[in-house]
Amino acid sequence: MNTLPRLIAFYLPQYHPIPENDEWWEKGFTEWTNVAKAKPLFRGHYQPHIPADLGFYDLRVPETRQAQAEMAKEYGIHGFCYYHYWFDGKQLLERPFQEVLTNGEPDFPFCLCWANQTWSGIWHGAPDRILIEQTYPGEEDTIRHFQALLPAFKDERYIKVDGKPLLAILKPSDLPNAFDTIELWQKLAVDNGLKGLFIVGLINDYSK
């Protein structure tokens, strides 16, 4: 039995434009917009951090995603944990992962993290501006959400623990009925031929 830890890198799919960000911020906005305009705050503060090997990449480009996987593998990363956004059936920033899933490339392990938080302007100087609210409509939405995730869970590249697909939840304490949600997802997983789900919660302060 292999007990060595597996290093998994979180993967933010914000590095490509989407219509919503065009509307909320400016046409062509990506996270590179903020990276490039960062300013040093004290002597010796290295800002902005200009990207090196892959430059200002666009995650819609499959060659970029392949290069990221090769680089990660070279440095001992076992797989990527893609942030996944779900707002009552609406997904955002889903294109890079969806193409990874559909095209089968790169051939590199992955899992998902449900980033269950309201999008506001807090990172862009507008903390009171709500862009899209994270809601929890109920059981029907929970089922739809699981069904949307199922193709990923069944992919042979999906990272498993004890044979169960690994799913992270960014803010588990925000779930109004966490026990019921997880219990339902576990049942649906078994009903769909899985051994269940291995669900972990992330505890942090930055996303408050």
Secondary structure in CASP SS format (residue, H / E / C, confidence):
PFRMAT SS
TARGET T0000
AUTHOR 0000-0000-0000
METHOD secondary structure of the structure
MODEL  1
M C 1.00
N C 1.00
T C 1.00
L C 1.00
P C 1.00
R C 1.00
L C 1.00
I E 1.00
A E 1.00
F E 1.00
Y E 1.00
L C 1.00
P C 1.00
Q C 1.00
Y C 1.00
H C 1.00
P C 1.00
I C 1.00
P H 1.00
E H 1.00
N H 1.00
D H 1.00
E H 1.00
W H 1.00
W C 1.00
E C 1.00
K C 1.00
G C 1.00
F C 1.00
T C 1.00
E H 1.00
W H 1.00
T H 1.00
N H 1.00
V H 1.00
A H 1.00
K H 1.00
A C 1.00
K C 1.00
P C 1.00
L C 1.00
F C 1.00
R C 1.00
G C 1.00
H C 1.00
Y C 1.00
Q C 1.00
P C 1.00
H C 1.00
I C 1.00
P C 1.00
A C 1.00
D C 1.00
L C 1.00
G C 1.00
F C 1.00
Y C 1.00
D C 1.00
L C 1.00
R C 1.00
V C 1.00
P H 1.00
E H 1.00
T H 1.00
R H 1.00
Q H 1.00
A H 1.00
Q H 1.00
A H 1.00
E H 1.00
M H 1.00
A H 1.00
K H 1.00
E H 1.00
Y C 1.00
G C 1.00
I C 1.00
H C 1.00
G E 1.00
F E 1.00
C E 1.00
Y E 1.00
Y E 1.00
H E 1.00
Y E 1.00
W E 1.00
F E 1.00
D C 1.00
G C 1.00
K E 1.00
Q E 1.00
L E 1.00
L C 1.00
E C 1.00
R H 1.00
P H 1.00
F H 1.00
Q H 1.00
E H 1.00
V H 1.00
L H 1.00
T H 1.00
N H 1.00
G C 1.00
E C 1.00
P C 1.00
D C 1.00
F C 1.00
P C 1.00
F E 1.00
C E 1.00
L E 1.00
C E 1.00
W E 1.00
A C 1.00
N C 1.00
Q C 1.00
T C 1.00
W E 1.00
S E 1.00
G E 1.00
I H 1.00
W H 1.00
H H 1.00
G C 1.00
A E 1.00
P E 1.00
D E 1.00
R E 1.00
I E 1.00
L E 1.00
I E 1.00
E C 1.00
Q C 1.00
T C 1.00
Y C 1.00
P C 1.00
G C 1.00
E H 1.00
E H 1.00
D H 1.00
T H 1.00
I H 1.00
R H 1.00
H H 1.00
F H 1.00
Q H 1.00
A H 1.00
L H 1.00
L H 1.00
P H 1.00
A H 1.00
F H 1.00
K C 1.00
D C 1.00
E C 1.00
R C 1.00
Y E 1.00
I C 1.00
K E 1.00
V E 1.00
D C 1.00
G C 1.00
K E 1.00
P E 1.00
L E 1.00
L E 1.00
A E 1.00
I E 1.00
L C 1.00
K C 1.00
P H 1.00
S H 1.00
D H 1.00
L C 1.00
P C 1.00
N C 1.00
A H 1.00
F H 1.00
D H 1.00
T H 1.00
I H 1.00
E H 1.00
L H 1.00
W H 1.00
Q H 1.00
K H 1.00
L H 1.00
A H 1.00
V H 1.00
D H 1.00
N C 1.00
G C 1.00
L C 1.00
K C 1.00
G C 1.00
L C 1.00
F E 1.00
I E 1.00
V E 1.00
G E 1.00
L C 1.00
I C 1.00
N C 1.00
D C 1.00
Y C 1.00
S C 1.00
K C 1.00
END
